[in-house]
Structures are given as structure tokens and as C-alpha cells.
């Protein structure tokens, strides 16, 4: 059986935190803050990072 990393919980390992930061285009410190806010579930962290990126890029685009 192949280990599906996307279904595992994120550990305290600094390499995993750095990898998640690169993968989600946020900083390692932001990943640590997201872990505090959402827990260690990878899917939840990726979703939260996506929302964080959208907010830091000016939020969702709306037509006027």
C-alpha cells in the first residue's frame, strides 16, 4: 500500500512545515499559525492557506 502523504496529519517536523509552506505558497510561520487555528489536518491546512493567500492578494475579485 502506498503512503498517501496528503491524507496524513502534519507533524511538528520542521521539514514538513517547510514543505507545506512551499506547497501552499505561504511562510513557515504562517503554517505554524494555521496549525494553531485549524489543527494538523493537511486538507484543512491547504484550504486555510488558500484563503490566506486570497486575503493577502486583496481578497476575492468582484465585478462592479
PQR file of N, CA, C, O and H, with PARSE charges and radii, in Angstrom:
ATOM      1  N   UNK A   1       0.843  -1.181   0.000 -0.4000 1.5000
ATOM      2  CA  UNK A   1       0.000   0.000   0.000 -0.0000 2.0000
ATOM      3  C   UNK A   1       0.891   1.248   0.000  0.5500 1.7000
ATOM      4  O   UNK A   1       1.849   1.329   0.769 -0.5500 1.4000
ATOM      5  N   UNK A   2       0.579   2.192  -0.842 -0.4000 1.5000
ATOM      6  CA  UNK A   2       1.349   3.419  -0.966 -0.0000 2.0000
ATOM      7  C   UNK A   2       0.882   4.409   0.098  0.5500 1.7000
ATOM      8  O   UNK A   2      -0.315   4.580   0.324 -0.5500 1.4000
ATOM      9  H   UNK A   2      -0.199   2.126  -1.467  0.4000 1.0000
ATOM     10  N   UNK A   3       1.851   5.057   0.748 -0.4000 1.5000
ATOM     11  CA  UNK A   3       1.544   6.050   1.772 -0.0000 2.0000
ATOM     12  C   UNK A   3       1.099   7.339   1.091  0.5500 1.7000
ATOM     13  O   UNK A   3       1.888   7.976   0.394 -0.5500 1.4000
ATOM     14  H   UNK A   3       2.824   4.918   0.564  0.4000 1.0000
ATOM     15  N   UNK A   4      -0.150   7.724   1.285 -0.4000 1.5000
ATOM     16  CA  UNK A   4      -0.677   8.956   0.707 -0.0000 2.0000
ATOM     17  C   UNK A   4      -0.433  10.095   1.692  0.5500 1.7000
ATOM     18  O   UNK A   4      -1.187  10.268   2.650 -0.5500 1.4000
ATOM     19  H   UNK A   4      -0.791   7.206   1.851  0.4000 1.0000
ATOM     20  N   UNK A   5       0.622  10.869   1.455 -0.4000 1.5000
ATOM     21  CA  UNK A   5       1.028  11.941   2.367 -0.0000 2.0000
ATOM     22  C   UNK A   5      -0.077  12.971   2.560  0.5500 1.7000
ATOM     23  O   UNK A   5      -0.172  13.593   3.618 -0.5500 1.4000
ATOM     24  H   UNK A   5       1.235  10.729   0.677  0.4000 1.0000
ATOM     25  N   UNK A   6      -0.916  13.154   1.538 -0.4000 1.5000
ATOM     26  CA  UNK A   6      -1.969  14.159   1.642 -0.0000 2.0000
ATOM     27  C   UNK A   6      -3.035  13.783   2.655  0.5500 1.7000
ATOM     28  O   UNK A   6      -3.801  14.643   3.089 -0.5500 1.4000
ATOM     29  H   UNK A   6      -0.839  12.649   0.678  0.4000 1.0000
ATOM     30  N   UNK A   7      -3.101  12.511   3.041 -0.4000 1.5000
ATOM     31  CA  UNK A   7      -4.116  12.065   3.990 -0.0000 2.0000
ATOM     32  C   UNK A   7      -3.576  11.966   5.415  0.5500 1.7000
ATOM     33  O   UNK A   7      -4.333  11.692   6.346 -0.5500 1.4000
ATOM     34  H   UNK A   7      -2.478  11.812   2.688  0.4000 1.0000
ATOM     35  N   UNK A   8      -2.265  12.187   5.594 -0.4000 1.5000
ATOM     36  CA  UNK A   8      -1.673  12.126   6.937 -0.0000 2.0000
ATOM     37  C   UNK A   8      -1.770  13.475   7.622  0.5500 1.7000
ATOM     38  O   UNK A   8      -1.932  14.514   6.983 -0.5500 1.4000
ATOM     39  H   UNK A   8      -1.649  12.409   4.838  0.4000 1.0000
ATOM     40  N   UNK A   9      -1.668  13.428   8.934 -0.4000 1.5000
ATOM     41  CA  UNK A   9      -1.636  14.652   9.726 -0.0000 2.0000
ATOM     42  C   UNK A   9      -0.227  15.247   9.640  0.5500 1.7000
ATOM     43  O   UNK A   9       0.759  14.513   9.565 -0.5500 1.4000
ATOM     44  H   UNK A   9      -1.537  12.583   9.453  0.4000 1.0000
ATOM     45  N   UNK A  10      -0.143  16.546   9.652 -0.4000 1.5000
ATOM     46  CA  UNK A  10       1.147  17.225   9.623 -0.0000 2.0000
ATOM     47  C   UNK A  10       1.806  17.105  10.992  0.5500 1.7000
ATOM     48  O   UNK A  10       1.161  17.335  12.015 -0.5500 1.4000
ATOM     49  H   UNK A  10      -0.944  17.142   9.713  0.4000 1.0000
ATOM     50  N   UNK A  11       3.080  16.749  11.013 -0.4000 1.5000
ATOM     51  CA  UNK A  11       3.795  16.594  12.287 -0.0000 2.0000
ATOM     52  C   UNK A  11       4.478  17.907  12.676  0.5500 1.7000
ATOM     53  O   UNK A  11       4.369  18.913  11.976 -0.5500 1.4000
ATOM     54  H   UNK A  11       3.604  16.563  10.182  0.4000 1.0000
ATOM     55  N   UNK A  12       5.177  17.870  13.800 -0.4000 1.5000
ATOM     56  CA  UNK A  12       5.951  19.035  14.249 -0.0000 2.0000
ATOM     57  C   UNK A  12       7.286  19.142  13.519  0.5500 1.7000
ATOM     58  O   UNK A  12       8.031  20.099  13.730 -0.5500 1.4000
ATOM     59  H   UNK A  12       5.266  17.053  14.369  0.4000 1.0000
ATOM     60  N   UNK A  13       7.589  18.180  12.672 -0.4000 1.5000
ATOM     61  CA  UNK A  13       8.860  18.156  11.962 -0.0000 2.0000
ATOM     62  C   UNK A  13       9.014  19.421  11.118  0.5500 1.7000
ATOM     63  O   UNK A  13       8.155  19.740  10.296 -0.5500 1.4000
ATOM     64  H   UNK A  13       6.984  17.403  12.501  0.4000 1.0000
ATOM     65  N   UNK A  14      10.100  20.124  11.328 -0.4000 1.5000
ATOM     66  CA  UNK A  14      10.333  21.393  10.637 -0.0000 2.0000
ATOM     67  C   UNK A  14      10.381  21.215   9.120  0.5500 1.7000
ATOM     68  O   UNK A  14       9.940  22.095   8.382 -0.5500 1.4000
ATOM     69  H   UNK A  14      10.798  19.865  11.996  0.4000 1.0000
ATOM     70  N   UNK A  15      10.914  20.082   8.647 -0.4000 1.5000
ATOM     71  CA  UNK A  15      10.952  19.829   7.204 -0.0000 2.0000
ATOM     72  C   UNK A  15       9.542  19.738   6.631  0.5500 1.7000
ATOM     73  O   UNK A  15       9.286  20.237   5.535 -0.5500 1.4000
ATOM     74  H   UNK A  15      11.273  19.367   9.247  0.4000 1.0000
ATOM     75  N   UNK A  16       8.625  19.105   7.361 -0.4000 1.5000
ATOM     76  CA  UNK A  16       7.240  19.005   6.893 -0.0000 2.0000
ATOM     77  C   UNK A  16       6.561  20.367   6.877  0.5500 1.7000
ATOM     78  O   UNK A  16       5.789  20.670   5.967 -0.5500 1.4000
ATOM     79  H   UNK A  16       8.833  18.699   8.251  0.4000 1.0000
ATOM     80  N   UNK A  17       6.847  21.180   7.876 -0.4000 1.5000
ATOM     81  CA  UNK A  17       6.267  22.524   7.920 -0.0000 2.0000
ATOM     82  C   UNK A  17       6.793  23.353   6.755  0.5500 1.7000
ATOM     83  O   UNK A  17       6.025  24.055   6.097 -0.5500 1.4000
ATOM     84  H   UNK A  17       7.474  20.934   8.615  0.4000 1.0000
ATOM     85  N   UNK A  18       8.094  23.278   6.496 -0.4000 1.5000
ATOM     86  CA  UNK A  18       8.686  23.999   5.364 -0.0000 2.0000
ATOM     87  C   UNK A  18       8.104  23.506   4.042  0.5500 1.7000
ATOM     88  O   UNK A  18       7.824  24.307   3.150 -0.5500 1.4000
ATOM     89  H   UNK A  18       8.718  22.708   7.030  0.4000 1.0000
ATOM     90  N   UNK A  19       7.922  22.196   3.913 -0.4000 1.5000
ATOM     91  CA  UNK A  19       7.347  21.620   2.701 -0.0000 2.0000
ATOM     92  C   UNK A  19       5.919  22.124   2.497  0.5500 1.7000
ATOM     93  O   UNK A  19       5.541  22.491   1.385 -0.5500 1.4000
ATOM     94  H   UNK A  19       8.150  21.545   4.637  0.4000 1.0000
ATOM     95  N   UNK A  20       5.132  22.141   3.565 -0.4000 1.5000
ATOM     96  CA  UNK A  20       3.758  22.642   3.476 -0.0000 2.0000
ATOM     97  C   UNK A  20       3.757  24.117   3.087  0.5500 1.7000
ATOM     98  O   UNK A  20       2.911  24.549   2.304 -0.5500 1.4000
ATOM     99  H   UNK A  20       5.439  21.843   4.468  0.4000 1.0000
ATOM    100  N   UNK A  21       4.694  24.891   3.622 -0.4000 1.5000
ATOM    101  CA  UNK A  21       4.786  26.316   3.287 -0.0000 2.0000
ATOM    102  C   UNK A  21       5.074  26.498   1.797  0.5500 1.7000
ATOM    103  O   UNK A  21       4.431  27.314   1.136 -0.5500 1.4000
ATOM    104  H   UNK A  21       5.382  24.540   4.258  0.4000 1.0000
ATOM    105  N   UNK A  22       6.035  25.745   1.269 -0.4000 1.5000
ATOM    106  CA  UNK A  22       6.355  25.832  -0.163 -0.0000 2.0000
ATOM    107  C   UNK A  22       5.166  25.389  -1.007  0.5500 1.7000
ATOM    108  O   UNK A  22       4.821  26.034  -1.997 -0.5500 1.4000
ATOM    109  H   UNK A  22       6.558  25.082   1.805  0.4000 1.0000
ATOM    110  N   UNK A  23       4.551  24.296  -0.613 -0.4000 1.5000
ATOM    111  CA  UNK A  23       3.432  23.728  -1.368 -0.0000 2.0000
ATOM    112  C   UNK A  23       2.243  24.693  -1.416  0.5500 1.7000
ATOM    113  O   UNK A  23       1.539  24.765  -2.423 -0.5500 1.4000
ATOM    114  H   UNK A  23       4.832  23.771   0.191  0.4000 1.0000
ATOM    115  N   UNK A  24       2.027  25.426  -0.333 -0.4000 1.5000
ATOM    116  CA  UNK A  24       0.843  26.280  -0.252 -0.0000 2.0000
ATOM    117  C   UNK A  24       1.151  27.760  -0.479  0.5500 1.7000
ATOM    118  O   UNK A  24       0.257  28.600  -0.385 -0.5500 1.4000
ATOM    119  H   UNK A  24       2.600  25.368   0.485  0.4000 1.0000
ATOM    120  N   UNK A  25       2.417  28.083  -0.778 -0.4000 1.5000
ATOM    121  CA  UNK A  25       2.844  29.446  -1.087 -0.0000 2.0000
ATOM    122  C   UNK A  25       2.562  30.427   0.050  0.5500 1.7000
ATOM    123  O   UNK A  25       2.100  31.545  -0.174 -0.5500 1.4000
ATOM    124  H   UNK A  25       3.144  27.400  -0.855  0.4000 1.0000
ATOM    125  N   UNK A  26       2.852  29.979   1.284 -0.4000 1.5000
ATOM    126  CA  UNK A  26       2.805  30.843   2.464 -0.0000 2.0000
ATOM    127  C   UNK A  26       4.113  30.633   3.223  0.5500 1.7000
ATOM    128  O   UNK A  26       4.911  29.776   2.844 -0.5500 1.4000
ATOM    129  H   UNK A  26       3.228  29.070   1.466  0.4000 1.0000
ATOM    130  N   UNK A  27       4.340  31.390   4.273 -0.4000 1.5000
ATOM    131  CA  UNK A  27       5.571  31.225   5.045 -0.0000 2.0000
ATOM    132  C   UNK A  27       5.426  30.092   6.060  0.5500 1.7000
ATOM    133  O   UNK A  27       4.315  29.682   6.395 -0.5500 1.4000
ATOM    134  H   UNK A  27       3.691  32.086   4.581  0.4000 1.0000
ATOM    135  N   UNK A  28       6.554  29.599   6.539 -0.4000 1.5000
ATOM    136  CA  UNK A  28       6.537  28.561   7.573 -0.0000 2.0000
ATOM    137  C   UNK A  28       5.853  29.085   8.834  0.5500 1.7000
ATOM    138  O   UNK A  28       5.124  28.348   9.497 -0.5500 1.4000
ATOM    139  H   UNK A  28       7.457  29.933   6.267  0.4000 1.0000
ATOM    140  N   UNK A  29       6.085  30.348   9.163 -0.4000 1.5000
ATOM    141  CA  UNK A  29       5.426  30.940  10.336 -0.0000 2.0000
ATOM    142  C   UNK A  29       3.912  30.966  10.145  0.5500 1.7000
ATOM    143  O   UNK A  29       3.164  30.718  11.091 -0.5500 1.4000
ATOM    144  H   UNK A  29       6.677  30.947   8.625  0.4000 1.0000
ATOM    145  N   UNK A  30       3.458  31.264   8.936 -0.4000 1.5000
ATOM    146  CA  UNK A  30       2.020  31.242   8.669 -0.0000 2.0000
ATOM    147  C   UNK A  30       1.465  29.826   8.807  0.5500 1.7000
ATOM    148  O   UNK A  30       0.356  29.643   9.310 -0.5500 1.4000
ATOM    149  H   UNK A  30       4.065  31.466   8.168  0.4000 1.0000
ATOM    150  N   UNK A  31       2.223  28.828   8.367 -0.4000 1.5000
ATOM    151  CA  UNK A  31       1.786  27.435   8.538 -0.0000 2.0000
ATOM    152  C   UNK A  31       1.637  27.123  10.025  0.5500 1.7000
ATOM    153  O   UNK A  31       0.654  26.504  10.430 -0.5500 1.4000
ATOM    154  H   UNK A  31       3.124  28.977   7.959  0.4000 1.0000
ATOM    155  N   UNK A  32       2.601  27.546  10.839 -0.4000 1.5000
ATOM    156  CA  UNK A  32       2.510  27.300  12.288 -0.0000 2.0000
ATOM    157  C   UNK A  32       1.262  27.958  12.882  0.5500 1.7000
ATOM    158  O   UNK A  32       0.586  27.365  13.723 -0.5500 1.4000
ATOM    159  H   UNK A  32       3.400  28.049  10.510  0.4000 1.0000
ATOM    160  N   UNK A  33       0.963  29.169  12.448 -0.4000 1.5000
ATOM    161  CA  UNK A  33      -0.237  29.865  12.928 -0.0000 2.0000
ATOM    162  C   UNK A  33      -1.505  29.151  12.456  0.5500 1.7000
ATOM    163  O   UNK A  33      -2.478  29.048  13.203 -0.5500 1.4000
ATOM    164  H   UNK A  33       1.512  29.650  11.764  0.4000 1.0000
ATOM    165  N   UNK A  34      -1.491  28.663  11.223 -0.4000 1.5000
ATOM    166  CA  UNK A  34      -2.652  27.925  10.715 -0.0000 2.0000
ATOM    167  C   UNK A  34      -2.850  26.625  11.480  0.5500 1.7000
ATOM    168  O   UNK A  34      -3.985  26.213  11.720 -0.5500 1.4000
ATOM    169  H   UNK A  34      -0.700  28.747  10.616  0.4000 1.0000
ATOM    170  N   UNK A  35      -1.749  25.972  11.866 -0.4000 1.5000
ATOM    171  CA  UNK A  35      -1.844  24.748  12.671 -0.0000 2.0000
ATOM    172  C   UNK A  35      -2.524  25.068  14.000  0.5500 1.7000
ATOM    173  O   UNK A  35      -3.387  24.317  14.455 -0.5500 1.4000
ATOM    174  H   UNK A  35      -0.827  26.306  11.671  0.4000 1.0000
ATOM    175  N   UNK A  36      -2.136  26.177  14.619 -0.4000 1.5000
ATOM    176  CA  UNK A  36      -2.763  26.579  15.886 -0.0000 2.0000
ATOM    177  C   UNK A  36      -4.258  26.828  15.698  0.5500 1.7000
ATOM    178  O   UNK A  36      -5.061  26.496  16.570 -0.5500 1.4000
ATOM    179  H   UNK A  36      -1.435  26.787  14.249  0.4000 1.0000
ATOM    180  N   UNK A  37      -4.626  27.410  14.562 -0.4000 1.5000
ATOM    181  CA  UNK A  37      -6.020  27.791  14.321 -0.0000 2.0000
ATOM    182  C   UNK A  37      -6.887  26.635  13.830  0.5500 1.7000
ATOM    183  O   UNK A  37      -8.060  26.548  14.192 -0.5500 1.4000
ATOM    184  H   UNK A  37      -3.974  27.679  13.854  0.4000 1.0000
ATOM    185  N   UNK A  38      -6.318  25.741  13.004 -0.4000 1.5000
ATOM    186  CA  UNK A  38      -7.154  24.725  12.354 -0.0000 2.0000
ATOM    187  C   UNK A  38      -6.811  23.296  12.727  0.5500 1.7000
ATOM    188  O   UNK A  38      -7.577  22.380  12.429 -0.5500 1.4000
ATOM    189  H   UNK A  38      -5.365  25.812  12.710  0.4000 1.0000
ATOM    190  N   UNK A  39      -5.669  23.088  13.376 -0.4000 1.5000
ATOM    191  CA  UNK A  39      -5.234  21.725  13.661 -0.0000 2.0000
ATOM    192  C   UNK A  39      -4.257  21.244  12.602  0.5500 1.7000
ATOM    193  O   UNK A  39      -3.764  22.036  11.799 -0.5500 1.4000
ATOM    194  H   UNK A  39      -5.047  23.832  13.618  0.4000 1.0000
ATOM    195  N   UNK A  40      -3.978  19.951  12.598 -0.4000 1.5000
ATOM    196  CA  UNK A  40      -2.921  19.401  11.747 -0.0000 2.0000
ATOM    197  C   UNK A  40      -3.415  18.661  10.504  0.5500 1.7000
ATOM    198  O   UNK A  40      -2.621  18.042   9.796 -0.5500 1.4000
ATOM    199  H   UNK A  40      -4.378  19.307  13.250  0.4000 1.0000
ATOM    200  N   UNK A  41      -4.702  18.720  10.238 -0.4000 1.5000
ATOM    201  CA  UNK A  41      -5.243  18.054   9.057 -0.0000 2.0000
ATOM    202  C   UNK A  41      -4.745  18.761   7.793  0.5500 1.7000
ATOM    203  O   UNK A  41      -4.955  19.962   7.622 -0.5500 1.4000
ATOM    204  H   UNK A  41      -5.347  19.223  10.813  0.4000 1.0000
ATOM    205  N   UNK A  42      -4.082  18.006   6.910 -0.4000 1.5000
ATOM    206  CA  UNK A  42      -3.470  18.608   5.718 -0.0000 2.0000
ATOM    207  C   UNK A  42      -4.490  19.302   4.823  0.5500 1.7000
ATOM    208  O   UNK A  42      -4.248  20.408   4.342 -0.5500 1.4000
ATOM    209  H   UNK A  42      -3.910  17.031   7.049  0.4000 1.0000
ATOM    210  N   UNK A  43      -5.625  18.656   4.603 -0.4000 1.5000
ATOM    211  CA  UNK A  43      -6.640  19.256   3.725 -0.0000 2.0000
ATOM    212  C   UNK A  43      -7.133  20.579   4.304  0.5500 1.7000
ATOM    213  O   UNK A  43      -7.296  21.556   3.572 -0.5500 1.4000
ATOM    214  H   UNK A  43      -5.822  17.757   4.994  0.4000 1.0000
ATOM    215  N   UNK A  44      -7.367  20.614   5.608 -0.4000 1.5000
ATOM    216  CA  UNK A  44      -7.823  21.847   6.254 -0.0000 2.0000
ATOM    217  C   UNK A  44      -6.741  22.923   6.183  0.5500 1.7000
ATOM    218  O   UNK A  44      -7.043  24.097   5.970 -0.5500 1.4000
ATOM    219  H   UNK A  44      -7.234  19.821   6.202  0.4000 1.0000
ATOM    220  N   UNK A  45      -5.488  22.524   6.363 -0.4000 1.5000
ATOM    221  CA  UNK A  45      -4.387  23.490   6.291 -0.0000 2.0000
ATOM    222  C   UNK A  45      -4.245  24.069   4.885  0.5500 1.7000
ATOM    223  O   UNK A  45      -4.051  25.274   4.724 -0.5500 1.4000
ATOM    224  H   UNK A  45      -5.243  21.570   6.536  0.4000 1.0000
ATOM    225  N   UNK A  46      -4.341  23.214   3.869 -0.4000 1.5000
ATOM    226  CA  UNK A  46      -4.235  23.699   2.494 -0.0000 2.0000
ATOM    227  C   UNK A  46      -5.379  24.651   2.160  0.5500 1.7000
ATOM    228  O   UNK A  46      -5.172  25.663   1.491 -0.5500 1.4000
ATOM    229  H   UNK A  46      -4.498  22.235   3.999  0.4000 1.0000
ATOM    230  N   UNK A  47      -6.575  24.330   2.623 -0.4000 1.5000
ATOM    231  CA  UNK A  47      -7.728  25.197   2.399 -0.0000 2.0000
ATOM    232  C   UNK A  47      -7.537  26.544   3.097  0.5500 1.7000
ATOM    233  O   UNK A  47      -7.803  27.594   2.512 -0.5500 1.4000
ATOM    234  H   UNK A  47      -6.742  23.507   3.167  0.4000 1.0000
ATOM    235  N   UNK A  48      -7.079  26.509   4.339 -0.4000 1.5000
ATOM    236  CA  UNK A  48      -6.846  27.743   5.091 -0.0000 2.0000
ATOM    237  C   UNK A  48      -5.738  28.571   4.444  0.5500 1.7000
ATOM    238  O   UNK A  48      -5.831  29.798   4.397 -0.5500 1.4000
ATOM    239  H   UNK A  48      -6.862  25.656   4.814  0.4000 1.0000
ATOM    240  N   UNK A  49      -4.697  27.914   3.947 -0.4000 1.5000
ATOM    241  CA  UNK A  49      -3.602  28.628   3.284 -0.0000 2.0000
ATOM    242  C   UNK A  49      -4.100  29.292   2.003  0.5500 1.7000
ATOM    243  O   UNK A  49      -3.691  30.407   1.679 -0.5500 1.4000
ATOM    244  H   UNK A  49      -4.621  26.918   3.985  0.4000 1.0000
ATOM    245  N   UNK A  50      -4.978  28.612   1.278 -0.4000 1.5000
ATOM    246  CA  UNK A  50      -5.549  29.182   0.055 -0.0000 2.0000
ATOM    247  C   UNK A  50      -6.350  30.439   0.391  0.5500 1.7000
ATOM    248  O   UNK A  50      -6.256  31.445  -0.313 -0.5500 1.4000
ATOM    249  H   UNK A  50      -5.310  27.706   1.541  0.4000 1.0000
ATOM    250  N   UNK A  51      -7.131  30.381   1.455 -0.4000 1.5000
ATOM    251  CA  UNK A  51      -7.902  31.552   1.884 -0.0000 2.0000
ATOM    252  C   UNK A  51      -6.972  32.683   2.321  0.5500 1.7000
ATOM    253  O   UNK A  51      -7.219  33.849   2.014 -0.5500 1.4000
ATOM    254  H   UNK A  51      -7.207  29.564   2.027  0.4000 1.0000
ATOM    255  N   UNK A  52      -5.912  32.336   3.034 -0.4000 1.5000
ATOM    256  CA  UNK A  52      -4.942  33.334   3.480 -0.0000 2.0000
ATOM    257  C   UNK A  52      -4.287  34.024   2.287  0.5500 1.7000
ATOM    258  O   UNK A  52      -4.134  35.246   2.280 -0.5500 1.4000
ATOM    259  H   UNK A  52      -5.712  31.389   3.284  0.4000 1.0000
ATOM    260  N   UNK A  53      -3.902  33.245   1.280 -0.4000 1.5000
ATOM    261  CA  UNK A  53      -3.304  33.825   0.069 -0.0000 2.0000
ATOM    262  C   UNK A  53      -4.279  34.774  -0.613  0.5500 1.7000
ATOM    263  O   UNK A  53      -3.893  35.857  -1.053 -0.5500 1.4000
ATOM    264  H   UNK A  53      -4.026  32.252   1.285  0.4000 1.0000
ATOM    265  N   UNK A  54      -5.552  34.366  -0.701 -0.4000 1.5000
ATOM    266  CA  UNK A  54      -6.558  35.215  -1.345 -0.0000 2.0000
ATOM    267  C   UNK A  54      -6.701  36.541  -0.602  0.5500 1.7000
ATOM    268  O   UNK A  54      -6.808  37.599  -1.222 -0.5500 1.4000
ATOM    269  H   UNK A  54      -5.865  33.487  -0.343  0.4000 1.0000
ATOM    270  N   UNK A  55      -6.704  36.478   0.722 -0.4000 1.5000
ATOM    271  CA  UNK A  55      -6.819  37.704   1.515 -0.0000 2.0000
ATOM    272  C   UNK A  55      -5.597  38.594   1.349  0.5500 1.7000
ATOM    273  O   UNK A  55      -5.722  39.816   1.263 -0.5500 1.4000
ATOM    274  H   UNK A  55      -6.618  35.619   1.226  0.4000 1.0000
ATOM    275  N   UNK A  56      -4.422  37.989   1.305 -0.4000 1.5000
ATOM    276  CA  UNK A  56      -3.202  38.786   1.187 -0.0000 2.0000
ATOM    277  C   UNK A  56      -3.032  39.344  -0.226  0.5500 1.7000
ATOM    278  O   UNK A  56      -2.240  40.261  -0.445 -0.5500 1.4000
ATOM    279  H   UNK A  56      -4.321  36.996   1.376  0.4000 1.0000
ATOM    280  N   UNK A  57      -3.777  38.788  -1.183 -0.4000 1.5000
ATOM    281  CA  UNK A  57      -3.742  39.294  -2.557 -0.0000 2.0000
ATOM    282  C   UNK A  57      -4.895  40.255  -2.829  0.5500 1.7000
ATOM    283  O   UNK A  57      -5.216  40.520  -3.987 -0.5500 1.4000
ATOM    284  H   UNK A  57      -4.420  38.043  -1.006  0.4000 1.0000
ATOM    285  N   UNK A  58      -5.515  40.774  -1.787 -0.4000 1.5000
ATOM    286  CA  UNK A  58      -6.580  41.749  -1.968 -0.0000 2.0000
ATOM    287  C   UNK A  58      -7.973  41.173  -1.867  0.5500 1.7000
ATOM    288  O   UNK A  58      -8.950  41.883  -2.103 -0.5500 1.4000
ATOM    289  H   UNK A  58      -5.254  40.559  -0.846  0.4000 1.0000
ATOM    290  N   UNK A  59      -8.089  39.911  -1.525 -0.4000 1.5000
ATOM    291  CA  UNK A  59      -9.403  39.301  -1.356 -0.0000 2.0000
ATOM    292  C   UNK A  59      -9.986  38.835  -2.672  0.5500 1.7000
ATOM    293  O   UNK A  59      -9.368  38.980  -3.727 -0.5500 1.4000
ATOM    294  H   UNK A  59      -7.296  39.334  -1.333  0.4000 1.0000
ATOM    295  N   UNK A  60     -11.175  38.277  -2.602 -0.4000 1.5000
ATOM    296  CA  UNK A  60     -11.805  37.771  -3.823 -0.0000 2.0000
ATOM    297  C   UNK A  60     -12.145  38.916  -4.772  0.5500 1.7000
ATOM    298  O   UNK A  60     -12.497  40.016  -4.346 -0.5500 1.4000
ATOM    299  H   UNK A  60     -11.677  38.159  -1.746  0.4000 1.0000
ATOM    300  N   UNK A  61     -12.037  38.641  -6.028 -0.4000 1.5000
ATOM    301  CA  UNK A  61     -12.346  39.643  -7.045 -0.0000 2.0000
ATOM    302  C   UNK A  61     -13.858  39.698  -7.259  0.5500 1.7000
ATOM    303  O   UNK A  61     -14.522  38.666  -7.360 -0.5500 1.4000
ATOM    304  H   UNK A  61     -11.751  37.747  -6.375  0.4000 1.0000
ATOM    305  N   UNK A  62     -14.377  40.898  -7.326 -0.4000 1.5000
ATOM    306  CA  UNK A  62     -15.801  41.066  -7.603 -0.0000 2.0000
ATOM    307  C   UNK A  62     -15.964  42.051  -8.745  0.5500 1.7000
ATOM    308  O   UNK A  62     -15.169  42.977  -8.900 -0.5500 1.4000
ATOM    309  H   UNK A  62     -13.838  41.736  -7.244  0.4000 1.0000
ATOM    310  N   UNK A  63     -16.999  41.843  -9.540 -0.4000 1.5000
ATOM    311  CA  UNK A  63     -17.286  42.755 -10.649 -0.0000 2.0000
ATOM    312  C   UNK A  63     -18.160  43.885 -10.145  0.5500 1.7000
ATOM    313  O   UNK A  63     -19.023  43.678  -9.292 -0.5500 1.4000
ATOM    314  H   UNK A  63     -17.645  41.090  -9.413  0.4000 1.0000
ATOM    315  N   UNK A  64     -17.939  45.070 -10.667 -0.4000 1.5000
ATOM    316  CA  UNK A  64     -18.770  46.229 -10.300 -0.0000 2.0000
ATOM    317  C   UNK A  64     -19.630  46.625 -11.455  0.5500 1.7000
ATOM    318  O   UNK A  64     -20.403  47.578 -11.351 -0.5500 1.4000
ATOM    319  H   UNK A  64     -17.238  45.238 -11.360  0.4000 1.0000
TER
END
